[in-house]
Amino acid sequence: MKFTKQDLLTMLIGLFLFSSCKDDNTIGLPADGSTITGDLYDNTTLTSRTMLEEPASGSLLSRYPIGLMNDPIFGKSEAGTAMTVNIPAADYRFGKGVIVDSAVLVLPYAANFYGDSTQKYTFSVRQLNVNLSLQTNFLSSINWGEKTVTGTDGDLGKSIDVQQRPNSRFKVINIVTGKPDTAFSVAPQLRIRLDAQKILDRIAKMDTLKYGRNDLFVNTFNGLYVNVTSASGSGAMSFFNLAAAADNNVDNGAKLQIYYRKDGLVALTKDTVSAIFPINNTLNPIAAYVKHDYTTATAINTQIADASNTQYPKTYVQGLTGLKNKISFDFSGFKTLLAGSKVSINKAELVIDVDPEDDTYFKPAPRLRLVRFNAAGLVTNIPDNDRNTQTYSGGDPRALSDPLQFGGYFDSVNRRYIFSVTTYIQDLINGKTKDYGTFLAPTSVTDAEFSLYPFATHAERSILVGPVKDAPAGTKRMKLNIFYTKLK
């Protein structure tokens, strides 16, 4: 599998973390290079539980998932996307004597392809039987594939044995009316050929009154649902850019492109024309559907069905609104050690080792988020990562100034994540903050896309080594390193 820009970014972050580590299995040095002072306590009792994520919004995403993964550890995951198709322009006319030569659904690839690009995939396109613009609920758990035209009438196209090339540009032929056709290079994209006769019957021959306004057309044709029906091997999850093109050029965005002939100005001649029906989540809704099946993932299925407090040797996190970890802290042993003394936490780090089991194609998530519930049951940042931004002024003044200082990036050399949680742990020990729930889950590697909530914009997963109390030095485990000074 080829390296992507994300792979390179993850590698650089890993090297950065490696260069700033003091020991393979204990701590990382402070970001400013200063020496950590105080005594070390690393036997806080932790518990880590694998839990299902709640469904999240499947609309207004930075990229949309379409794929099928057969993960030997995490089971089967599938995702499809429902998309509204819009008219080229108000009062558009196909003309007379229309013959549709071909129709192609064009979906530009976005970042975050995850899985095996060497395998073959079958993409399916069906016609929706609901108008997305009239819907009010776009949760990722809604199966839009069930809201399509029934039977073979709903099948508009299928691409079989597709080898995906999410990083490769290629050339296509551009039809120019009245001039020679031209070949031009396009950004990496998936092109699915649709049934020309069905496109002729359902779009080209549609009552011209329906082309008076976009909403009239949308209410008649509705749109498309795209998913993967089969994948050889382990499969993969692809992501597609369904927003307006950066240059606002419809040629460069997602679209249904229809190539057709119509009666020409000269008798007994046909003009060849290309019509672009844009697909754009700023024009009309687009919604993702995600489903995870853990029935064959025995270890995961056991944990999510277990209501006890059993601590398992491995726990699991997964993107695509899949799995999260609930982390709990028990400071009773630490407080006994303090014997009633107050304490200053000089540095606290949550160290999370990653199990290497079967990550040939499904590599560990490049970044995890660490968030908590507040007293109102709302997800919020822990104070160490609660920075003020240009759009948010309610942050904690004690927050670290940079995401790299807070951590959560995968260290590919030592195969672990480290979070700096000094302020949060100080608040928990002092009773200033109550632990209503602290959670780990994958998030975007870029800070611009960091989210408190699970979105279907990345599919990575990680197998985490669970916490082990009183483990021998050097043991891989989830643990909390506390450097502290007793106060008299």
C-alpha positions in Angstrom: 0.0 0.0 0.0 1.3 3.4 -0.9 2.2 6.1 1.6 -0.3 9.0 1.9 0.2 12.5 3.2 -1.4 11.3 6.4 1.0 8.4 6.7 3.9 10.9 6.4 2.4 13.3 8.9 1.9 10.4 11.4 5.5 9.3 10.9 6.8 12.8 11.6 4.7 13.1 14.7 6.0 9.7 15.8 9.6 10.8 15.3 8.9 14.0 17.2 7.5 12.1 20.1 10.3 9.6 20.1 12.9 12.3 20.2 11.2 13.8 23.2 10.9 10.6 25.3 13.0 9.7 28.3 12.2 6.0 28.6 10.4 3.5 26.4 7.8 2.5 29.1 7.6 5.4 31.5 7.2 9.1 30.5 7.8 11.8 28.0 9.8 14.9 28.8 7.9 18.2 29.0 7.5 20.0 25.7 9.6 22.9 26.9 12.6 20.6 27.7 12.6 21.3 31.4 13.3 18.6 34.0 10.4 16.9 35.7 10.8 17.1 39.5 9.2 15.2 42.3 8.5 11.6 43.2 7.0 9.2 40.7 3.8 7.3 41.4 2.6 5.0 38.6 0.3 2.5 40.4 -3.0 4.5 40.2 -5.7 1.9 39.7 -7.2 2.4 36.2 -10.0 0.7 34.5 -10.7 0.8 30.7 -13.9 -0.5 29.2 -14.8 -0.9 25.5 -18.1 0.7 24.8 -20.2 1.4 21.7 -20.2 5.0 20.4 -23.5 6.8 20.0 -24.7 7.5 16.5 -23.6 11.0 15.3 -24.6 13.4 12.6 -24.1 11.9 9.1 -24.5 15.3 7.3 -22.4 18.3 6.7 -19.2 16.2 7.0 -15.8 17.3 5.7 -15.7 14.0 3.8 -18.2 11.1 3.3 -17.5 7.4 3.7 -18.3 4.6 1.2 -16.8 1.2 1.8 -16.8 -2.3 3.3 -14.2 -3.6 5.7 -13.8 -7.2 6.9 -11.5 -6.7 9.8 -10.4 -10.0 11.4 -10.4 -8.3 14.8 -13.2 -5.7 14.6 -15.6 -7.6 12.4 -17.6 -6.1 9.5 -18.0 -2.4 8.9 -19.9 -0.9 6.1 -20.8 2.7 5.0 -22.8 4.2 2.3 -23.7 7.8 1.4 -27.1 9.3 0.2 -26.7 12.3 -2.0 -29.0 14.8 -3.6 -28.6 15.5 -7.3 -29.2 19.1 -8.5 -30.0 20.5 -11.9 -27.3 22.2 -14.0 -29.3 25.5 -14.1 -32.9 26.7 -13.7 -35.0 26.0 -16.9 -32.3 23.6 -18.2 -33.4 21.9 -21.4 -32.1 18.7 -23.0 -33.6 19.6 -26.4 -35.3 17.3 -28.9 -34.4 13.9 -30.1 -32.3 13.1 -27.0 -30.1 10.0 -27.0 -28.1 9.4 -23.9 -24.8 7.9 -24.8 -23.5 7.4 -21.3 -23.9 8.7 -17.7 -21.2 8.7 -15.1 -21.3 9.4 -11.3 -18.1 11.2 -10.4 -16.9 11.3 -6.8 -13.6 13.0 -6.0 -11.5 11.2 -3.4 -10.8 12.9 -0.1 -8.1 12.0 2.5 -8.2 9.1 5.0 -8.5 6.1 2.7 -8.1 3.2 5.1 -7.5 -0.4 4.2 -6.3 -2.4 1.2 -6.1 -0.5 -2.1 -4.8 -3.6 -3.9 -8.1 -5.5 -3.7 -11.2 -5.3 -5.9 -14.5 -3.6 -5.0 -18.0 -3.5 -6.3 -19.7 -0.2 -6.0 -23.5 0.1 -6.4 -25.7 3.1 -7.2 -29.4 3.1 -6.4 -32.1 5.8 -6.7 -33.5 7.2 -3.5 -37.2 7.3 -3.0 -37.0 10.1 -0.4 -36.2 13.8 -0.8 -33.3 14.4 1.6 -34.1 18.2 1.6 -37.4 17.3 3.4 -35.7 15.2 6.1 -34.9 16.4 9.6 -32.9 13.5 11.0 -29.5 12.6 9.5 -28.0 10.4 12.2 -25.3 8.0 10.9 -27.5 5.0 12.0 -30.2 5.7 9.4 -29.9 3.2 6.6 -30.6 5.3 3.5 -30.0 2.1 1.4 -33.5 1.0 2.7 -35.0 4.2 1.3 -34.4 3.5 -2.3 -36.6 2.5 -5.2 -37.4 -1.2 -4.8 -36.3 -4.0 -7.0 -34.2 -3.7 -10.1 -35.9 -0.4 -11.0 -33.8 1.2 -8.2 -30.5 -0.1 -9.6 -28.9 2.7 -11.7 -25.4 1.4 -12.0 -22.7 -0.9 -10.7 -18.9 -0.9 -11.0 -17.4 -4.4 -10.6 -13.8 -5.3 -9.8 -12.7 -1.7 -9.1 -9.2 -1.3 -7.9 -9.2 2.0 -6.1 -6.5 4.6 -6.7 -7.3 7.4 -4.2 -3.9 9.1 -4.8 -3.6 8.9 -8.6 -4.6 11.5 -11.2 -5.7 10.3 -14.6 -7.1 11.7 -17.9 -10.7 11.9 -19.1 -12.2 13.1 -22.3 -14.0 16.5 -22.1 -16.8 17.0 -24.7 -16.9 20.5 -26.1 -19.9 21.4 -28.2 -18.9 22.5 -31.7 -15.2 21.9 -31.1 -12.9 18.9 -30.9 -13.1 16.9 -27.7 -10.1 17.4 -25.4 -8.3 15.2 -22.8 -7.5 16.7 -19.4 -6.1 15.5 -16.2 -8.4 15.2 -13.2 -7.9 14.8 -9.5 -8.2 11.3 -8.0 -11.8 10.3 -8.4 -14.2 7.3 -8.5 -16.2 7.1 -11.7 -19.2 4.8 -11.8 -21.0 4.3 -15.1 -24.8 4.4 -14.8 -27.5 2.8 -16.9 -28.0 5.1 -19.9 -31.6 4.1 -20.6 -32.7 4.6 -17.1 -31.0 8.0 -17.0 -32.8 8.9 -20.3 -36.2 7.8 -18.9 -35.9 9.3 -15.4 -33.9 12.5 -16.1 -33.6 13.5 -19.7 -37.3 12.8 -20.5 -38.5 14.4 -17.2 -41.3 16.9 -17.6 -39.6 20.2 -18.5 -41.6 22.0 -15.8 -39.6 20.1 -13.2 -36.5 21.9 -14.5 -38.0 25.3 -13.6 -36.5 25.2 -10.1 -34.1 22.9 -8.4 -36.5 21.9 -5.7 -39.0 20.7 -8.3 -36.4 18.5 -9.9 -35.1 17.2 -6.5 -38.6 16.3 -5.4 -39.1 14.2 -8.5 -35.7 12.4 -8.9 -34.6 12.7 -5.2 -31.0 11.5 -5.5 -28.6 8.5 -5.3 -27.4 6.1 -2.7 -23.9 4.7 -3.2 -22.3 1.8 -1.3 -19.9 -1.1 -1.7 -21.7 -4.5 -2.0 -18.6 -6.7 -2.1 -14.9 -6.5 -1.4 -12.2 -9.1 -1.8 -9.8 -9.6 1.0 -10.0 -7.3 4.0 -11.6 -4.4 2.2 -11.3 -0.7 2.8 -13.1 2.5 3.7 -12.9 5.3 1.1 -13.8 8.9 1.7 -15.1 11.4 -0.8 -15.2 15.2 -1.0 -18.8 16.1 -1.7 -18.5 19.8 -0.9 -18.2 22.5 -3.6 -14.9 22.5 -5.4 -12.3 24.9 -4.0 -12.5 26.9 -7.2 -16.3 26.7 -7.3 -16.0 25.0 -10.7 -18.6 22.3 -11.1 -16.3 20.4 -13.4 -14.0 19.7 -10.4 -16.7 18.7 -7.9 -18.9 15.6 -7.4 -21.5 15.3 -10.1 -23.7 13.1 -12.3 -22.4 13.8 -15.8 -24.6 12.9 -18.7 -23.2 12.6 -22.2 -26.0 12.8 -24.8 -26.9 13.7 -28.4 -29.8 16.0 -29.5 -31.2 17.3 -32.8 -28.7 19.8 -34.2 -29.4 23.1 -35.9 -28.6 21.5 -39.2 -31.3 19.1 -40.3 -30.6 15.4 -39.8 -27.6 16.1 -37.6 -27.0 15.5 -33.9 -25.1 17.7 -31.5 -23.1 16.0 -28.8 -23.5 17.6 -25.3 -22.4 17.0 -21.8 -24.6 18.1 -18.9 -23.4 18.3 -15.3 -25.8 17.7 -12.4 -23.8 18.9 -9.4 -23.7 17.0 -6.0 -22.8 19.5 -3.3 -23.7 19.5 0.4 -24.1 23.2 0.4 -26.8 23.0 -2.2 -28.8 20.1 -0.7 -28.3 17.5 2.0 -25.9 14.6 1.8 -26.0 11.9 4.5 -23.7 9.0 5.5 -24.9 5.7 6.9 -22.6 3.5 9.0 -23.1 0.0 10.4 -20.7 -2.1 12.5 -21.3 -5.9 13.0 -19.3 -7.2 15.9 -20.9 -10.7 16.0 -17.8 -12.3 14.6 -15.5 -10.1 16.7 -15.6 -12.3 19.7 -13.4 -10.4 22.1 -15.1 -7.1 21.3 -18.6 -8.5 21.4 -17.9 -10.1 24.8 -16.8 -6.7 26.3 -19.6 -4.6 25.0 -22.1 -7.2 26.3 -20.5 -7.4 29.7 -22.2 -5.2 32.4 -19.7 -6.1 35.1 -16.5 -4.3 36.0 -14.2 -6.9 34.5 -10.9 -5.5 33.3 -9.9 -7.2 30.0 -6.2 -7.4 28.9 -7.1 -5.5 25.6 -9.6 -2.8 24.9 -10.7 -1.4 21.5 -11.4 2.0 19.9 -12.7 2.5 16.4 -13.6 5.4 14.2 -16.8 5.7 12.0 -18.8 6.1 15.2 -17.7 2.6 16.3 -16.1 2.1 19.7 -14.7 4.2 22.5 -13.0 3.5 25.8 -14.3 4.7 29.2 -11.3 5.4 31.5 -11.8 5.5 35.3 -9.2 6.6 37.9 -9.0 5.3 41.5 -6.7 7.5 43.6 -7.3 5.7 46.9 -3.8 4.1 46.9 -2.2 7.4 46.1 -4.0 9.3 48.8 -3.0 6.6 51.3 0.6 7.2 50.4 0.1 10.9 50.9 -1.2 10.2 54.5 -3.4 13.3 54.5 -0.8 15.7 53.0 -1.7 18.0 50.2 0.1 17.5 46.9 1.3 19.4 43.9 1.1 17.5 40.7 4.2 18.5 38.7 3.4 16.3 35.8 0.8 13.7 35.0 0.8 11.6 31.8 -1.6 8.9 30.7 0.4 6.3 28.8 -1.5 4.0 26.4 0.4 1.2 24.7 -0.9 -0.3 21.5 -1.1 -4.0 20.7 0.4 -4.9 17.4 -2.1 -7.6 16.5 -3.0 -7.8 12.9 -2.5 -4.2 11.7 -1.2 -5.0 8.2 -3.8 -2.9 6.5 -5.8 -1.6 9.4 -3.1 0.5 11.1 -3.5 2.2 14.5 -5.4 5.4 14.6 -2.9 8.3 14.1 -4.6 10.3 16.9 -6.9 9.7 19.8 -9.1 12.3 21.6 -9.4 12.3 25.4 -12.6 14.0 26.6 -14.9 14.0 29.6 -18.5 14.4 30.6 -19.3 17.5 32.6 -22.0 17.7 35.4 -24.7 18.3 32.7 -23.7 15.1 30.9 -22.2 17.0 27.9 -18.9 16.1 26.2 -16.2 18.6 26.9 -12.4 18.9 26.7 -10.4 18.1 29.8 -8.8 21.3 31.2 -5.3 20.5 29.8 -6.8 20.7 26.3 -9.5 23.3 26.8 -7.8 26.1 24.9 -9.4 29.4 23.9 -9.7 29.8 20.2 -10.9 32.5 17.8 -14.4 31.1 18.0 -14.3 29.8 21.6 -13.5 32.0 24.6 -14.7 29.7 27.4 -11.5 27.7 27.7 -9.4 27.0 30.8 -6.5 29.5 31.3 -4.3 26.5 32.5 -4.7 24.7 29.2 -1.6 23.7 27.3 -0.9 26.1 24.4 -0.3 23.5 21.7 -2.0 20.2 20.7 1.4 18.5 20.5 2.0 19.3 24.2 -1.3 17.7 25.1 -0.5 14.6 23.0 -2.7 11.8 21.8 -0.7 11.3 18.6 0.4 7.8 17.8 4.1 7.3 18.5 4.9 4.7 15.8 8.4 4.0 17.2 7.2 3.1 20.7 3.7 2.1 19.6 1.8 4.2 22.1 -0.1 7.3 22.8 0.7 9.8 25.6 -1.6 12.5 27.0 -0.4 15.3 29.3 -3.2 15.4 31.9 -1.5 17.3 34.8 -4.3 19.8 35.4 -7.1 17.3 35.1 -5.5 14.9 37.6 -4.7 17.7 40.1 -8.4 18.8 39.9 -9.6 15.2 40.4 -7.4 14.6 43.4 -8.3 17.9 45.0 -12.0 17.3 44.4 -12.4 20.4 42.3 -13.6 18.2 39.4 -15.7 15.0 39.6 -15.0 12.3 37.1 -18.4 11.9 35.4 -16.8 9.9 32.6 -13.5 10.1 30.7 -13.4 8.7 27.2 -10.8 7.8 24.5 -11.7 7.5 20.9 -10.1 8.1 17.4 -10.2 11.6 16.0 -8.7 13.4 13.0 -5.0 13.8 13.0 -5.3 17.5 12.1 -6.2 19.9 14.9 -8.4 21.8 12.5 -10.7 18.8 12.3 -10.4 17.7 16.0 -13.8 17.0 17.3 -15.3 16.3 20.7 -17.9 14.1 19.0 -17.6 11.0 16.8 -18.1 11.7 13.2 -17.9 9.3 10.2 -14.9 11.1 8.7 -12.2 8.6 9.6 -12.2 4.8 10.0 -9.0 4.0 11.9 -9.0 1.7 14.9 -6.6 0.7 17.6 -6.1 -2.2 20.0 -5.1 -0.9 23.4 -3.2 -2.8 26.1 -5.3 -2.6 29.2 -4.2 -1.4 32.6 -2.3 -3.8 35.0 -1.9 -2.8 38.6 1.5 -3.3 40.3 3.0 -4.6 37.1 6.8 -5.1 36.8 8.8 -2.3 35.4 8.8 -2.2 31.6 5.5 -4.0 31.3 3.3 -2.7 28.5 0.1 -1.4 30.0 -2.2 1.6 30.2 -1.0 3.6 33.2 -0.9 7.0 34.8 2.5 8.5 35.7 2.2 11.1 38.4 5.2 13.2 39.4 4.3 15.0 42.6 5.6 17.0 45.5 4.1 16.7 49.0 3.1 20.0 50.5 3.4 20.5 54.2 
